[in-house]
Amino acid sequence: MREFLLGLRLLFGAGRGNRVRFLLMAVGGSLGVCCLALVLTIPAILDAHDGRAAAREPQTAGKRTAATLVLERKDPHGSRPFTRVFVARDDRGTRTPPPGLSELPGPGEVFVSPRVRDLLRAEPDLKSLLPGRVRGLIGAPGLTDPDELYAYVGTTRAAIADDSDTGTLKSFGYDYAPTPAVDPSTLTNLRFALGTLVLLPLAVFLSVCARLSAASRARRLASLRLLGLSAKGTQRVNAAETVAAALLGALLGLGEYDLLNQVMSRTGLPALRWYPADGALSWSTVAVCLIGSPALAWFAGRAGARKAAAEPLAVRRTAVPKPPSAWGALVLVTGLGIVTGFCATGLTSHPASSTGLFAVLLAAGVLLTGIGLVLTLPLLSHLLARTVARNTRSLTLTLAMRRNEVEPGSTMRVVTGLVLLVFAASLAQGVLIEFKQVSKPSSPAQDYAIPLAGLTDRQQRALTQVPGVRAHGLTMDSWSDPRSDSIDGVSVVVATCAQFAQLVEHAEGCVDGKVMRLVNRNSIPNPWVRAGASFPFHLREGGRKVSLSLTVPSDAVGFTAYDPSAAGGDDLLVPPSALPPGARPESAQLILTSDSDPHRVRAVLDGIGAAAPTASVEPVGVNVDALQQIAVIETLLILGMVMGLVIGVAAFLVSVTDRAVERRAQVTAITLIGARARTLRAVQSTQVVLPLAIGLALALVAGKLAESSYLVSGGGAVFWDFAGIPVLACAALGVVAVATIGTLPLVGRRIDPELIRRD
């Protein structure tokens, strides 16, 4: 306790510079704690989302004569799911309302989410999906997020009793969400990615903040040691100062996060919104931040004072320090050995998986590689500096390398954050590649089927012009007598040859203007489609019915359909000119096709929702909930990469500022001897750029090995991301450029000899 109080007295009584440094430590630590709180709270936000979805899920049983009936419908509105729950209330059945409502809706009453209310004002056609008057809004406990499209519609028993999906309402609530925001297996990979992208650079950043003004503090602590303070007491004095700064930074960081949560929950992220209460700080998060950050500062402070406590005379007289330990290289070699082993299995017929013990081993290998990269940088800097200084005749290189040889840790504190940034970027690239392999459809095309009966001519034209739609056509079935037991019939696609070629993977033999038989090479032909057979079709021209008979020709079009495809099961190709002018089929679907990239699919669905809000859209082979989940995961990964970038740049800025202050005396002394400012700027840049180049080269190699091990164990088709190498190389060059520019202000024009006298 005595040493702790002494540390605080030194903190507030050692001059303005020391207080400024303390504030820098606290502010830097607050940024790190804010990022840490955000990473720790993301799972809680997702759990809150799933918890409310589970609490409102209807529990149903078989239909009974006297009971409340419920029917759930989920349709896409654009790229987002729109859920409608139809409730036929019965006084003799359960009347317990779901979360967010005070009572069940009666016939003709509708309760909607705030987002649906806004859509009803902007798109009045949506009222046809919600028969009745809007009586109120669904409260926050009944919605997963503020932007969710959800509605409870009161109706009668007769309206929904005959539907096969209708059930008797028992109560609301399950122990699990029917559609989680993020799949549990994917969430595990997401946590690992965020931990690598954010937590590893964060630990380095907090250590950098705890080691600000390390040289001047070491001299001050050495003086205390020479005055009679014990070795452990000296370490405790330094640790007390760093812990006080870390504790203040942790409190500031929690306050920053609370403010950030209020802002972000109201503005939202792409595809991810939450209520402020969902992102509120939990006691566990507060405990981790208030204990973890000071604990890290305690160990960093004790480690920083170890030399001053053990060799105070060497510190005061600035003796040549011992070379860095080689034990850090052992950690790096161990990590590289693990990830290289995973990469080697990718060359065999049985690559390693990411399940069970292998998952733990892979995570350990990646983390050991990242930690070993940090611990090995001072050793590499020292070896490089000693080798270059012995063999060069350049004054610039000699000055730069001799300083790095004496103080390799000082330079490495500047570049470590940037090196880890490149390492984490490579790993993030692998996570995104694996995720795209899992989420991207196997087919290069995506079809959308929309019933033509619910569309006006104007909406039909607008849908064919939605950005991203590359082809369109109509599909319709032949008419069959409902009183007949015969099931023979044909399906036709109405399109030109050019449109049909875009709807399928490959087509040959098509002739424009002629009705032609379709032969799908990947399916069994329809036995009723024989040359000469005729089939009737019913159309409407204005207000009257029109009949059309089509005869199966002998000419055929061979084609290969995508899997899945909306046109793969059609039997005839009918040109649009074969239909009577102005006639519309009674039962037909408008088929649109686009690329299958998830971003393109979401954009096309949004375009369809804007052109025809009430149209029922079936994205063939696509689950809209899964599409929403893809968007959420991409948002979280991008958020993790942004936080890693912020932390890496912040670590560089804090370190380079601290280094500028620490080196003022040495720079002034060399300037007074006669060195020019241009030479000193070159020296300062070289001191940073050369070790940084070595570190970045090692980070590129280690990062690509870690990325490849992740891809190999993921079981996807891509193991070796050669296309990502130029991107990372350009990023590394950009980092070198930023570091070079950042070191230029270290040498100013003003010379203050007082700095030498004080030293």
C-alpha positions, 0 to 999 in steps of 0.5 A, a space after each residue: 500500500 505504501 508503494 501504491 501511494 508513493 506511485 500516486 504521489 509521483 504521478 501528480 507531483 512529477 510535473 505537467 509532462 507526467 500528467 499529460 502522459 498519464 492522460 494519454 495512457 488513460 485516453 488510449 486505454 479507454 479506446 481499447 476498453 471501448 472496443 473490448 466492450 463492443 466485442 464482448 457485447 455482440 453475443 449478448 445482442 444476438 442472444 437478445 434478438 433470439 430470445 425475443 423471437 423465441 418468446 413470441 413463437 406460437 405453440 400449437 396443437 391439433 385443431 379443436 372445435 372451441 379454441 383460438 386458431 393461429 396461422 403464420 405466414 412469412 413472405 419476403 418484402 424486398 430482401 427482408 422477411 415480412 411475418 404475419 400472424 393471423 389469429 382467430 380469437 375464441 373466448 373458450 380458448 387461450 387469450 394470453 397475448 404474445 409479448 409486446 401486446 396487451 391482448 389478442 387482436 379481434 376480427 378486423 383488428 391489426 397490430 403492426 410493428 413501427 416499421 410496418 406502420 411506416 411502410 403502410 404510409 409509404 406503400 398503401 398497397 400493403 394494406 391488402 396484406 393486412 385486412 382490417 384497421 390498425 389498432 396499435 403497435 407491437 411493443 419492443 418485447 415482441 420484436 427482434 429489432 426496431 426495423 422488423 416487419 411483423 404484424 398480428 392480424 385478427 380474423 375469423 375461424 372460417 377464414 383460416 380453419 381450412 388451411 393446413 398450416 393452421 393450428 390451435 393456439 396453446 401459448 406463446 414461447 419456446 426455449 429456442 428461436 425458430 430462426 436464429 440471427 446467426 447459426 450457432 456453428 457460424 457464431 463460433 467461427 465469428 467469435 474466433 474471427 473477432 477475437 483474432 481481429 480485435 482482441 490480439 491487437 487490443 492486447 498490444 495496444 493496451 500494453 503500448 499505452 501502459 509503456 508510455 514514456 518507458 525510458 524516462 520512467 525507468 530513470 526515475 524508478 532507478 533513482 528510487 531504487 538507488 535511494 533505498 526502495 526495494 526491488 519489488 517496491 520499485 516495480 509496485 510503484 510503477 505498476 501503481 501508476 499504470 494501474 491508475 491510468 488503466 482504471 481511469 481508462 476503463 471507466 472512460 471506455 465504458 462510458 464511451 461504449 455506453 454513448 456509442 451503444 445509444 448512437 449505434 442502436 438508433 442509427 443501426 448498422 447495415 442489416 443489424 439493428 438492436 434496442 439500446 437495452 440489448 447492448 447495455 453493459 452486463 456485469 460480466 462485461 463490466 467486470 472483465 473490462 475493470 479487472 482485465 485492463 488494470 491487470 494487464 497494466 499491472 503486469 506491463 508495469 511490473 515488467 517495465 520496471 524490472 530492469 530499473 529495479 534489478 540494475 538501477 546504475 545501468 539505467 541511470 548511466 544508459 548502459 548498453 542493454 542485453 540483447 532481446 531473448 530468443 524465447 519469443 521465437 520459440 512461440 512463433 515457431 510453435 504456432 507456425 508449426 501448427 498452422 503449417 501442419 494444417 496446410 500440409 493436410 490440404 495437399 493430401 486426400 484427407 484434409 483436417 477438419 475444424 471439429 473437436 480437438 482440431 478446432 482447439 488446435 487450430 485456434 491455438 496455432 493462430 493465436 500462438 503465431 500472432 503472439 509469437 510474431 509480437 515477441 519475435 519482432 524485437 529480436 529480429 530488429 536487434 539482429 537486423 540492426 547489428 548486421 547492417 550497422 557493421 557492414 554499412 558505410 552510410 551515416 544515415 544507416 549507421 545512426 539508425 541501426 545503432 539506435 535500434 541495436 541499443 533500443 530494439 523495443 522502442 522501435 518495435 512498440 511503434 511498428 507492432 500494431 501495424 504488423 499485427 494489422 496486416 496479419 489480422 487482415 490476412 486471416 480476415 480475408 480467409 474468414 470472408 472467403 470461407 463464409 462466401 463459399 458456404 453462403 454463395 449458391 452453387 448456381 450462378 443464376 438466381 430466379 424469382 417467381 411472381 404470380 402474374 394475377 397479382 400484378 398490373 401491366 405497369 408493375 409487370 413492366 417495372 419488374 422486368 426493368 429492375 436493376 440487376 434483372 438480366 432476363 424475364 419470361 412467363 410460365 403457365 400451365 395448360 388447362 385441365 378439367 377439374 372433373 376429370 381424373 386425367 393429370 396430363 398437361 404441359 407447362 410452357 415458358 413464354 419468351 424469345 430465344 434470347 430471353 430463354 437463353 438467359 433463363 437457362 445455362 445452355 440452349 441450342 436449336 432455338 428459332 424465333 417466332 415458332 412454338 418449339 418443344 423443350 428437351 431438358 438433358 438433365 431430366 426425364 421428358 414429360 410422357 404427354 409431350 408428343 408431336 401433334 398433341 394439343 393442349 388448351 390454355 385459358 387467357 383473359 383479354 380485357 374482361 372476357 375469357 380467351 382460349 388458346 390451343 397449342 400443338 406440340 411441334 416436332 422441332 425441339 430446343 435442347 437445353 440445360 437448366 440451372 439447379 435450381 431453376 424456375 424454367 427447368 421443368 417446362 415442356 414448350 417454348 412459346 414466343 410472345 407473338 403467339 399470344 393474342 394481343 393484350 391477353 394475359 394468362 389466367 394462371 401464370 408466373 412472371 419469371 425474373 433472373 439475375 446473378 446469384 451473388 448475395 448482394 445482387 439478390 438482396 438488391 433485386 429483391 429490394 427492387 421487386 419490393 419497391 415495384 410491387 409491394 404486395 406481390 408474392 415473391 418466391 426466390 427459387 432455392 433461396 431462404 430469405 432468413 438465411 439471406 438476412 443472416 448472411 448480411 448480419 455476419 458480413 456486417 459483424 466481420 466488417 465491424 471487427 475489421 474496422 475495429 482492428 484497423 482503428 486499434 492498429 492505427 491508434 497503437 501506431 499514433 500513440 507509440 510514434 508520439 511517445 517516441 517523439 517525446 522520448 527521443 527529443 534529447 537525443 535528437 537535440 544532441 545530434 543536431 547540436 553536433 552538426 547533423 542536418 535536419 534532412 539527415 535526421 529525418 532519414 534516420 528516423 524513417 529508416 529506424 522505423 521502416 526497416 524493422 517494419 519491412 521485416 515485420 510485414 514480410 513475416 506477417 504476410 508469410 505467417 498470415 497466409 499460412 494462418 489463412 490457408 490453415 483456416 480454409 483447409 480446415 473449413 472444408 471448402 473448395 478454396 484452400 490457397 488464396 493466391 488472389 489475395 496476395 496482391 491485395 495484402 502486398 498493396 496493404 503492406 506497402 500502404 502501411 510502410 508509406 503511412 509509417 514513413 510519413 508518421 515519422 517525419 514530424 519527429 524532427 522539428 526545426 526548433 532546437 531546445 538545448 535545455 533538453 540536454 541539460 535536463 537529461 
